[in-house]
Structure formats: structure tokens, C-alpha cells
């Protein structure tokens, strides 16, 4: 009887596994951002070593990578499968497939519910941002003369209402900026809008003199004194004459263009025998309202009247 023997070796299969690492965690990555695919496959010692890695992005039968720990970038958003096939040195293989979500930074957007050109007034905003949003940041600010923001209000709540009251500036128009920043692990975007408030008009005037002899001509300085960008001025000189003034352009010696009111001259006449006081009113007006100031101009008569009184006015001579 002849007996023959042979040896058959059964090698264990590897167990395929892998993970993805990105800023968004273990199952989410960002569009257009490279992420790591890390092989986590195992194999018992009798099975030898894993020598082949076949990465099939989208699980469509096409192998994109054959390195152990490749990097990949998705150019679109959504859920994508990734298949890994690992093969040992003895040709034993295993397959695993996992799905991952590819996200993107959210889009910030809001609308201001109502805007008026004059203050003070209150308004609110409506959030219309979209995407996966983890964080909110709202700010209301103005810019100083150096262009640096001065933050007036800030919150990280989704609903920032109520916003602070928007107040006018009595020197110039005021621009209030409202910014919204929304973000997630893929980044952030910012939407910016603004509210422009016209300033309240502030009249001021300075006469060349407050008194004089008739006919007295006074020059009223307005430029550099009137504030708040009024649309027009009204000067009532108190003697029946009323002027309506509009700004006009003037070219400076450096070829700059500026708005000016110009100096106003007016002649006051006193035909009486006593001093006369004229009350001059200056009114500044724009869409946000008007305000008025006044000052007095005293005009002396041309002729000086002399009055003599005697006591007693009658008696016998000699009368003292």
C-alpha cells in the first residue's frame, strides 16, 4: 500500500477597514479641501502582510489610488461612497464600503425689514442664510474717521432682534453697518448691509456786529457754522425781508469742490428816534425736520435827540 501526504495551508483573509480625517470629523469633509483616507485594515500574523490597497472613489469600479493612505478632494457636495479592497501577500482579499458627506461653508444673507432716512428709529432683520450653520455672529457698527469699525452691538444668537435704536448725528449723515457671519467646519461667509441716516439740521450764524447806526449793514457768517446737511436755509431779518438760501459749489485754490452757503449781507434801517431791535431768525430744514435759532441786532437812529428838564419850571425873579 502506497500512502502519500501533502500539506494545504489556509491563510486568513484580511479585514478591510479605513477612516477619514478632516476638520469636520469622521464622516464629513469639505468641498475642495483635501482630506486623509487612513487604512485601518487588520490581518492575523499567519496571513502575512497586506500588500495591496485599491481605493475606489464613488464605488464605480474605477480605482483612483493604490497607496495605503491617500488624500482626496471632492469638487461637489453630497453623499459619496468610498470602497477599499485590501489584498494580502498570499492573494487573500476583503472589501469594505463607507459613505461620507461632503459639505461646504454656509451662505450668509439677511434683509432689513424697514429703512427710514431719518432717526431715531428702530428696525429688525430677517435671517435668510442657508446651508449647514453651526455659528452666527451679528454686528452693528460705524466707522470712525480712520475707517476703523466701532462696534455698537454684537450677538452670536441666530435671531439678533431687537437691534439697537439708530440715532442721527447732528453733524453729518451717519452710515450704520449691519454684518452677519455664519460658519461651520468648512468655513464662513459674511453678508453686509447698511443704513444711512440723514443728520438733523443745525442752524448757526455769526453777525459781523450786533449793533450799529442806521443804515446798518451786517454780514452774517454761515459757512462752518451750519451743521447737519440742511437742504436749504431761511433767514428772516425781522424787518419784513425773508431770504431762502440754497447751497452752491465753490472751487477751492487746491481745485477741490465744496458746498458753501456764502456770506449774507443785510442792511437794517431805523427811521425812528429811539433804538430799534430787530430779531433775526435762521431756520435750517431737510427731510428730517427743521430747527430755528435767533439773535438780536440793535440799530441806533441817525439823529440824537436832546431833552432838558428844569426844576422848578416857574417862579419869581430871581429864580434859581
C-alpha positions as CSV (number, residue, x, y, z in Angstrom):
1,X,0.0,0.0,0.0
2,X,1.4,3.3,-1.0
3,X,0.4,6.4,1.1
4,X,1.2,9.9,0.0
5,X,0.8,13.1,2.0
6,X,0.5,16.8,1.1
7,X,0.1,20.0,3.1
8,X,-2.5,22.6,2.5
9,X,-2.1,26.0,4.1
10,X,-5.2,28.1,4.6
11,X,-4.4,31.7,5.1
12,X,-6.8,34.1,6.9
13,X,-8.3,36.9,5.0
14,X,-7.5,40.5,5.9
15,X,-10.3,42.5,7.5
16,X,-10.7,45.7,5.5
17,X,-11.3,49.0,7.3
18,X,-10.4,52.7,7.0
19,X,-11.3,56.1,8.4
20,X,-11.4,59.6,7.1
21,X,-9.9,62.6,9.0
22,X,-10.9,66.2,8.3
23,X,-11.9,69.3,10.2
24,X,-15.5,68.1,10.2
25,X,-15.0,64.8,12.0
26,X,-15.0,61.2,11.0
27,X,-17.8,61.1,8.4
28,X,-17.8,64.6,6.9
29,X,-15.4,66.5,4.7
30,X,-15.4,69.9,2.9
31,X,-15.8,70.6,-0.8
32,X,-12.5,71.5,-2.5
33,X,-10.5,70.6,0.7
34,X,-8.1,67.6,0.7
35,X,-8.7,65.0,3.4
36,X,-6.8,61.9,4.5
37,X,-8.0,58.4,3.9
38,X,-6.3,56.2,6.6
39,X,-6.1,52.5,6.2
40,X,-7.2,50.6,9.4
41,X,-7.3,47.1,7.9
42,X,-6.1,44.2,10.1
43,X,-4.6,40.7,9.3
44,X,-3.7,37.9,11.7
45,X,0.0,37.1,11.7
46,X,-0.4,33.8,9.9
47,X,-1.9,35.7,7.0
48,X,1.3,37.6,6.2
49,X,1.2,41.2,5.3
50,X,-1.3,43.4,3.4
51,X,0.5,44.4,0.2
52,X,-2.2,46.0,-2.0
53,X,-4.7,48.7,-1.4
54,X,-7.3,49.6,-4.0
55,X,-9.3,52.8,-3.3
56,X,-12.4,53.1,-5.5
57,X,-13.8,56.6,-5.0
58,X,-17.6,56.7,-5.8
59,X,-17.6,52.8,-5.8
60,X,-18.0,52.9,-9.5
61,X,-15.4,50.2,-10.3
62,X,-12.5,52.6,-11.1
63,X,-9.6,52.5,-8.7
64,X,-8.2,56.0,-8.1
65,X,-5.5,55.3,-5.6
66,X,-3.2,52.3,-4.7
67,X,-1.2,53.8,-1.9
68,X,-2.0,52.8,1.7
69,X,-3.1,56.3,3.0
70,X,-4.0,58.6,0.1
71,X,-5.5,62.1,0.1
72,X,-8.6,63.0,-1.9
73,X,-10.6,66.1,-2.7
74,X,-14.2,66.2,-3.7
75,X,-15.4,69.0,-6.1
76,X,-19.1,68.7,-5.2
77,X,-21.3,68.4,-2.2
78,X,-23.5,65.5,-1.2
79,X,-23.1,61.9,0.0
80,X,-20.3,59.8,-1.7
81,X,-19.3,56.2,-1.3
82,X,-15.7,55.1,-1.0
83,X,-14.7,51.4,-1.4
84,X,-11.4,49.9,-0.2
85,X,-10.1,46.5,-1.3
86,X,-7.1,45.1,0.6
87,X,-5.1,42.1,-0.5
88,X,-2.5,40.1,1.4
89,X,0.7,38.8,0.1
90,X,-1.0,35.4,-0.4
91,X,-3.7,36.9,-2.6
92,X,-6.4,36.9,0.1
93,X,-8.6,40.0,0.0
94,X,-11.5,41.8,1.7
95,X,-13.7,44.7,0.7
96,X,-15.4,47.5,2.7
97,X,-17.5,50.4,1.6
98,X,-18.4,53.5,3.5
99,X,-20.3,56.7,2.7
100,X,-19.2,60.2,3.6
101,X,-20.9,63.6,3.4
102,X,-19.2,66.4,1.6
103,X,-20.3,69.8,2.9
104,X,-19.5,73.4,2.2
105,X,-19.4,76.7,4.1
106,X,-22.9,78.2,4.6
107,X,-24.1,81.3,2.8
108,X,-24.9,84.4,4.9
109,X,-27.8,86.6,3.9
110,X,-30.4,88.7,5.6
111,X,-32.8,91.6,4.8
112,X,-33.6,94.7,6.7
113,X,-37.3,94.9,7.4
114,X,-37.7,98.7,7.1
115,X,-35.4,101.6,6.5
116,X,-36.1,105.3,7.0
117,X,-33.8,108.2,6.1
118,X,-34.4,110.0,9.4
119,X,-33.8,108.9,13.0
120,X,-34.1,107.9,15.7
121,X,-35.9,104.7,14.5
122,X,-36.0,101.0,15.2
123,X,-36.0,98.1,12.8
124,X,-35.3,94.4,12.7
125,X,-33.7,92.0,10.3
126,X,-34.9,88.7,8.8
127,X,-32.3,85.9,8.5
128,X,-32.3,84.1,5.2
129,X,-28.9,82.3,5.5
130,X,-28.8,78.7,4.2
131,X,-26.6,75.7,4.4
132,X,-25.3,73.7,7.5
133,X,-24.8,76.5,10.0
134,X,-23.1,76.0,13.3
135,X,-22.3,79.5,14.3
136,X,-23.7,83.0,14.0
137,X,-22.1,86.4,14.5
138,X,-24.0,89.7,14.2
139,X,-22.5,93.1,14.5
140,X,-23.8,96.7,14.2
141,X,-21.0,99.2,13.8
142,X,-19.9,102.6,12.5
143,X,-16.6,103.7,11.1
144,X,-14.5,106.3,12.7
145,X,-12.5,108.9,10.8
146,X,-9.7,106.5,10.3
147,X,-12.1,103.9,8.9
148,X,-11.8,101.6,11.9
149,X,-15.1,100.0,13.0
150,X,-16.6,101.0,16.3
151,X,-18.9,98.1,17.3
152,X,-22.2,99.2,18.8
153,X,-23.9,95.9,19.1
154,X,-22.9,92.2,18.9
155,X,-24.5,88.8,19.4
156,X,-23.9,85.2,18.4
157,X,-27.6,84.3,18.5
158,X,-29.4,83.2,15.4
159,X,-32.0,85.9,15.9
160,X,-30.3,89.3,16.7
161,X,-33.5,91.2,17.2
162,X,-34.2,93.6,18.7
163,X,-31.5,95.8,17.2
164,X,-30.4,98.9,19.0
165,X,-32.1,102.2,18.2
166,X,-30.5,104.0,15.2
167,X,-29.7,107.6,16.2
168,X,-28.9,110.5,13.9
169,X,-25.7,112.5,14.1
170,X,-26.2,116.3,14.3
171,X,-23.0,117.0,12.4
172,X,-23.2,114.8,9.3
173,X,-25.0,111.8,7.8
174,X,-24.4,108.6,9.6
175,X,-23.9,105.2,8.0
176,X,-24.7,102.2,10.2
177,X,-23.3,98.8,9.0
178,X,-25.0,95.5,9.8
179,X,-22.9,92.4,9.3
180,X,-23.8,88.7,9.6
181,X,-21.3,85.9,9.6
182,X,-22.3,82.3,9.5
183,X,-20.0,79.4,9.7
184,X,-19.4,75.6,10.1
185,X,-16.4,73.4,10.0
186,X,-15.9,74.2,6.3
187,X,-15.6,77.9,6.7
188,X,-17.7,81.0,7.0
189,X,-19.3,83.7,4.8
190,X,-20.3,87.3,5.7
191,X,-23.2,89.4,4.4
192,X,-23.1,93.2,4.9
193,X,-25.8,95.8,4.6
194,X,-26.1,99.4,5.7
195,X,-28.5,102.1,6.8
196,X,-27.8,105.8,6.1
197,X,-29.4,108.3,8.4
198,X,-29.6,111.9,7.4
199,X,-28.5,114.3,10.1
200,X,-30.9,116.7,11.7
201,X,-30.2,120.3,10.5
202,X,-28.5,122.6,13.0
203,X,-28.6,126.3,12.2
204,X,-25.9,128.7,13.5
205,X,-24.9,132.2,12.4
206,X,-22.5,134.9,13.4
207,X,-23.0,138.6,12.6
208,X,-20.2,141.0,11.9
209,X,-21.6,143.2,14.7
210,X,-24.6,143.1,16.9
211,X,-25.3,146.9,16.8
212,X,-24.7,150.0,14.7
213,X,-26.1,153.2,13.4
214,X,-28.7,153.4,10.7
215,X,-28.4,152.4,8.0
216,X,-26.5,149.4,9.5
217,X,-25.2,146.6,7.2
218,X,-24.5,143.4,8.9
219,X,-22.7,140.4,7.4
220,X,-23.8,137.0,8.6
221,X,-21.3,134.2,8.6
222,X,-22.9,130.8,7.9
223,X,-20.2,128.5,6.4
224,X,-18.5,126.4,9.0
225,X,-21.3,127.1,11.5
226,X,-24.4,125.4,9.9
227,X,-24.3,121.7,10.5
228,X,-26.3,118.6,9.6
229,X,-26.6,119.0,5.8
230,X,-29.8,121.0,5.6
231,X,-31.3,121.2,2.1
232,X,-32.0,125.0,2.5
233,X,-31.9,127.9,4.9
234,X,-34.5,130.6,5.6
235,X,-33.3,133.9,7.0
236,X,-36.0,136.2,8.5
237,X,-34.3,139.6,9.3
238,X,-37.2,140.8,11.4
239,X,-37.9,143.8,9.2
240,X,-40.2,142.1,6.7
241,X,-37.4,140.8,4.5
242,X,-37.1,136.9,4.2
243,X,-34.4,135.1,2.1
244,X,-34.4,131.5,1.2
245,X,-30.8,130.2,0.7
246,X,-29.5,127.2,-1.2
247,X,-26.0,125.8,-1.1
248,X,-23.8,126.1,-4.2
249,X,-20.5,124.6,-5.3
250,X,-17.2,126.5,-4.9
251,X,-13.8,125.6,-6.3
252,X,-11.0,125.9,-3.7
253,X,-7.5,127.1,-4.5
254,X,-6.5,123.4,-4.5
255,X,-9.2,122.6,-7.1
256,X,-11.4,120.8,-4.5
257,X,-15.2,121.3,-4.8
258,X,-17.0,122.2,-1.6
259,X,-20.6,123.1,-0.7
260,X,-21.0,126.7,0.7
261,X,-23.8,128.9,1.7
262,X,-21.9,132.2,1.3
263,X,-22.0,135.3,3.5
264,X,-25.3,137.1,3.7
265,X,-25.4,140.9,3.9
266,X,-28.4,142.8,5.1
267,X,-29.0,146.5,5.7
268,X,-31.2,147.5,8.7
269,X,-32.8,150.9,8.7
270,X,-34.1,152.7,11.7
271,X,-36.3,155.7,10.9
272,X,-37.4,156.4,14.4
273,X,-35.9,158.4,17.2
274,X,-35.2,155.5,19.5
275,X,-33.0,152.4,19.2
276,X,-34.8,149.6,17.4
277,X,-34.0,145.9,17.9
278,X,-34.5,143.5,15.0
279,X,-34.8,139.8,15.8
280,X,-33.1,137.7,13.1
281,X,-34.3,134.1,12.7
282,X,-32.3,131.4,10.9
283,X,-34.2,128.2,10.0
284,X,-32.4,125.1,8.6
285,X,-34.5,122.3,7.1
286,X,-34.2,118.9,5.4
287,X,-36.3,115.8,5.0
288,X,-35.8,115.0,8.7
289,X,-37.2,118.3,10.0
290,X,-36.2,121.8,10.8
291,X,-34.8,123.9,13.6
292,X,-34.6,127.6,14.2
293,X,-32.3,130.0,16.2
294,X,-32.5,133.7,16.6
295,X,-30.3,136.7,17.6
296,X,-30.9,140.4,18.1
297,X,-29.5,143.3,16.1
298,X,-29.8,146.8,17.6
299,X,-29.9,149.8,15.3
300,X,-29.4,153.3,16.6
301,X,-31.2,156.3,15.0
302,X,-29.4,158.8,12.9
303,X,-30.3,161.9,14.9
304,X,-29.6,162.3,18.6
305,X,-32.5,163.9,20.5
306,X,-31.5,166.1,23.4
307,X,-34.0,166.6,26.3
308,X,-33.6,169.2,29.1
309,X,-35.6,169.3,32.2
310,X,-35.7,172.3,34.7
311,X,-36.8,172.3,38.3
312,X,-38.7,174.4,39.2
313,X,-40.2,175.4,35.8
314,X,-41.6,178.8,37.1
315,X,-41.3,181.4,39.9
316,X,-40.5,185.0,40.8
317,X,-37.2,186.6,39.9
318,X,-34.6,186.0,40.8
319,X,-35.4,182.2,40.1
320,X,-32.9,179.6,41.0
